[in-house]
Amino acid sequence: MKQQWIFLTVLLTLSFNTWATSQAVLEETLYFDYQKSILDKTVAQKGMTGFTAFEQGLFVDALWDLAEEKSPEALTALDQVQTFTYSLFEKLRIGILRLKYRSAPNLPADLVTELENALREPNVDLKIVYNLAAYESELLAAGHDELIQIARGHQEYFSVADDAERRKELTTDVIADIFHNSPDVSAYMNGEYVKAVKIFMFCRSNRIYPCLMTMKDVHGEVVRNADGTLWTHKALASAKTGLPSYTRNGNTPTGVMTIDSVMPAADQQISFGKQRRMILNFIPKSKDEALLRSLLPDSSKSEDWWKAGTTARDIGRNLLRIHGTGKINPDPSVPYFPFMRTSGCISQRENTYGDTTYTDQRDLLDAVMTALDYTPAFENEPKIKGILYIVEIDDTDEIVTPEALQSFGIE
């Protein structure tokens, strides 16, 4: 595995311009390799010495996702994995999985002791605090009241425990400001995103209703259709688990992310569709979130609509994408039909329903390339670069429409 990692790192450095892109490709490559090893029942080696924290995280991600799908191979692997060389955070995640899917009565006593000692340290890994909060009900049901009580001594616990997605409703002016007055980005990351688009995705708090994207081009101008009307594009940010964004495979978190190219190939087409998927990355952590705040208009800096994204980042969410699907939605009665819900990514409509064929991912890729002043072509897709704002506008149980955005002065 070490040699594979070194080979991939060198290859990706040569093939892509940014670290963010190469990191995303490396993560996906390892993630699917680990899923294959679980399904092929060659998983025993994954508990051996030399399995780095980075690899451990992706392996547990792969195991977690297969366990949620009730994969027999994953449930067997969950019993077999030896965690004595794992980081404390990954030991906790394995313990939570065993509570959820293997009917374990509680966490092992030595793990509880290790967690309690870590929580008493001044510089505890916040991912541990966040995950204890996210799975509070399961841990309390298992009798870990003292562990939860100690974790509650950390202020960060409550950014999850109080449900980071139930925030106060934004005013019309704040929402309009996000679109009309998003700041110049020339100082962000040494100008890395000066030649980028900005995509604004407006959602309802109930994510079973599709969101609506608008966009500003590389020159900062609002993208419009040929007739002068506002360009819009439907998308869904809803998890099939129905869970909030601070849990793995929960809804796509609100906040600000970067769009960093596309995956090299349109593979995994049943899950991701026929077109290449766009790579999403969280804004890196910084003191007082100065980096992220630099991308916000002044009226949003004192708001908390974007904090769900920082919590999701700090709890360890990853592998977020904008992608299509090879799956067919068989239920026209659901509000998001014909979209497919995902494991937390932003989804696009694809496939044919009756007389209508949807090509949303293709349309979005082409629109973004055009807004970047590139010819919409396969060879230009890796040049895609942008900043994505995901905003919940209210709790109305309706699809977001262009008419809904007009009430915020976005037209």
N, C-alpha and C positions, 0 to 999 in steps of 0.2 A: 504493500500500500504506500510506503514512503516513496518508493521509486515512481509509482504512478502519480503521486502528488507532485513530485519535483518535475516530472515530464509535463504534466498538465500546466503547471505554473509557468514554465518556460514557453510552452506552446501558446498559452493565452497571452502572455506578455508580448509576444511577437505579433499576435493576430488582432489585438484590440488596443485602442488608444487610451482607455481609462482603466484604472484599478477597479472601479465599481463594476464595469462590465465583466472583466475577467474573473472577479470574485463571484459574481452571480453564476457564471458558467461553471466554475469549479464547484460551487455549492450544489448546483443541480446534478452535475455529473456524479459526485460522491453520494448524494441523496438517493438517486435511482440505483446506483451500484449497491448500496446497502439494502434497499428494498428487494433487489434481486437476490441478494445473499440470504435474506430472511425467507423469501418465497422458495428458494432452492434448498433451504435447510442447511446452509453452510455457515451458520451464524456463530457457531461456538468460538471461532477465532476472534470475534469482535470484543471479547472481554479480556484479551491478553494485554500484557504490559507493552507500552509503546503506542497505544491508542491515544492520540492527542486529544486535548479538550475540544478543539475544533471538530475533529472527526467524531468524537463522542456525541457532541451536540447534534450533528447531522444524522448519526445512527439512531439516536433516540427519537429524533423527528420522524425518521422513516418508520421506526417501530410503532410510534404513537399513531401515525396516520393509518397504518395497516390494522392496528388494534381497533381503531374507531370503526373500521370497515368490517370488524369481526372476522378478520382473516385467521383461519385455524393455525396457519404457520406462524403468524405473529404472536398469537396467544401461547403457542408452544415455546417460541423463542423468549417470550417474556418470563417464562418459568426457568429457562436455561441460562439466561445472561448472568454472568458473575460481575458484580459492580465494584469489587474491592479496589480497583485502580481508577475508578471514575471520579470526577470532580463531585463535590458535595451537591451542587445544583443538579447534576444529572442523576445522582443517586436518588434525590428527592423526586425527580420526574418519573423514574422507574418505579419508585414506591407508590406514587399517585396512580400510575397506570395499573399496578397490581391491585390497588384498592378498587379501582373502577371496573376492571375487566377480569380479574382472577379471584375475586371474592376474598382477598386477603383481609383478615380482621383488623389489622392496623399496620403501621410502619414498624420496621424492626427496631428493637430497643436501642441498639448501638447507633442507628441512624438518627433516632430522636435525640439522643444525647449529643451527637455531633452537631445537629441542627441547633439545639438550644445553646450550646457553647458558642457557635458561630454568631447567633443572634445577639449575644451579649457583648460581642466585640464591637468597637466603634466604627469599623470599616467593613461591615457585613456586605456581602454581595447582594445588591438590591434585587437581582433576579430571584433570589431565594425568598425574600420578603414578598415580592409581587406574586409569586406562585403559591405561597402559603395563603395569601389573601384570595387569589382566584379560585382556589379549591378548598376554601374554608369549610363549606358545608360537608364535604366528604371527610375532611380531617376531624371535624367535630363529631361526626357520626361514628368515626373510628376511635373516639375517646381521647383525642389529642388536645384537650382543652388548655393544658398548661403551655404547650408549644404555641398555640394560637395566641394565648395571652401575652407571651414574650414577644411574639412577632408584632403584636399590636402596639408595642412600645416604640415602634418606628413610624414616624409620620407618613412615610411613603406607603405604608400598608393601606391607608384609607383612600388613596387615589384609585385603588382597585375595589376595596371593600364597599365604598360608597357608590360604586358603579360609575365608572368614568364616562359612560355614554349618556347618563341622565343629567345633562347640564342645562343651564338656563337658556331659554330661547333667545336667539339673536335678534337685534332690532333690524329694521329695514335698512337703516343707514350703515350699519356694520356690514351687512351682507353686500350691499351695493359697493361699499368701499373695497371689499376684497377683490371684486371684479374690476372696478374702475381705477383704483389707486394702489394696486400692488406695486411695491417699490422697485426701483432700478436694482438690478442684480450684479452690477459691474464689480462690486466689492466682495461678493460672495464667492468663496473658493477661488480667489485670484482671477475672477472673471470667467470661470469655467463654463458658466451658463449664460453668458452674454448673447451668444448666438444659439438661442434655444426658444422654443415656444413656451407659452403658459397655458395650461389646460385647467379649467375650473369645472369641477363636477359637483352639481347641486343635488342633494338627496333629501328624502324625508327621513325622520328618525326611525320610522318603521321601514326596514330595509327590504321588505318583500315587494315594495313599489319601486320600479326602475327610476334611476337618476337621470340627469341630463347634463351633458358636457357642452361647454362653450370654449372658445380658444382665442388667444392673441398670438399673432405671428412673430417672426424673428425681429420685426421692426417695432413691436409693441402695439400694432394696430389690431383692432377687433376683427376677427375673421368673419366674413359675410358671404352669403350666397350670391350668385350672379345677379339676382334681382334686388340686392341690397339688404335683404332680411338677414337676421342673425343666424350664423351657422350653428347648428346644434346637433348633438349626437347622443342617442340613448345608450345607457350602460347600466349594469346591475352590480351592486356592491354588497351582496347578501350571501351569507354563509349557509350551506345546507344544514349545518348543526343548529342554526338559530341562536348561537352563542354570541355574547358581546366581544368586542375587538380585543380585550385584554386576555382572552383565552386563545390557545392554539386552535387554528381553523375556525375562529370566530369571524364576525363581519369585518369587512375592510375598514380600518380605523379612519376617522376624520383627521384632518391635519394637512401637513405639507410633505410631499415626497419629491424625489427627482426621478425623471424618466431617463434611463441610461442605455440607449441602444435597444437591440433585440437579441433574442437567443440565436445562435448560429444556424439552427435548422428548425423546420416546422415538424418536429418529431412528437411522439406521444399524442398522435392526432385524435384519438378517442377523447382524451381529456382536454386537449388544448386547441383542437381544430386544425384547419388546413394552412393557416398562415402563421408566420413567426410571431411569437409573443413578445410584448414589450416588457422591459425589465424595470421594476420599481425598487427604489431604495429609500430608506429613512434618512432624514437629515441627521448627520452625526451629532452625538451628544457634545455639548459645550457648557461652559460655566453659565448658569442662569439661562441656558438655551439661547445664548446670544446669536449663534448661527441661524437658528430657526427664526428667531424674532426679526432678524435682518430681512427676512422675506415677507414679513407681514406689514400691512398698513398700520399706522399708529393706533387706529381705533380697535384693532384686534389684539394688540399687545397685552391689554389688561383683561381680555376675554379668555375663556378656557376651551373654546371649540376645537382647538388644535392639539390639546393636551392628551387626548386619547391616543394620538399617534406617537407621542413621546413615551407614554406608558407601554404601548404595544412594542415599541422598539426596545425599551429597557427590560421587558419581560422575556425578550428573546425571539419575537416573531421574525420570520424571514421568508424568502422564496415567493414574495408577492409579485404578481404579474398582471398585465392586461392581456386577455386571451379570448379566443373563440372556443368552440366546442364541437366535438364529433357526435355528441349525444343528442337525442331527440327528446324534447319535453312532451310527455304523453297527456298532460293534464291542462286543457285550455281554460279550466276554471280558476287557476291560480293567478293572482294579480301580476306576476312577473312573466307569464307566458308570452312568447316562446323562449324567453331566456332560461338558462340553466343556472341554478345556484352552485357555488363553488366551495372551496376550502378557505375562502377569505380573499381570493383574488377578485379583480374587476372583470366581469364577463361580458362577452359580446354575443349577439345572435348570429347563428350560422344554420345551414341546412335548409331544406325545402319543406314548407308547410302549405299543403294545398297548392294554390297557384302562385305562392310567394316564395321566392328564394332569398334568404338573408345572407349578406356578405359584409357584416358590420366590421369585422376585424380588418378586412381588406380596405374597406372604405376609410377607416380611421388611419391606418398606416399611410394611405395615399394623401389624406387631408393634412396630416402632420408633415409629411415630406414637402408638400406644396407650400405650407405655411413657413417652412424653413428655407424656401427658395430652391429646393431640389426638385428635379424631375421625379415624379412617382415611379420608381423602378426598384427592382429587387436589390440591385447593387448599392442603392442609396439608403436602404433600410437601416444598416448599422450606424448611419450618421444621425439617426433620430436622437434628439436630446430635448429635454423639457423639464418644467417644474409643474407639479400637479397639486392643486388645491382641492381637497374634498371637504365639503361643507354641508351640514344638515340645516335646512332652512326653517323647518317647522315639523309638527307631528301630524299633519293632515294625512289621512289614509287615501292618497291619490298618487298616481304617476306624476312626476314632475314634467310640466309642459312648458313650451315657450311662453304661453300666456301667464303661467305662474311666475316666471322670471320677470315679466314686465312689471309686476307689482313691486319689484325691488329696483326698478329703473334699469333693468338689464334687457336691452332690446336693440 
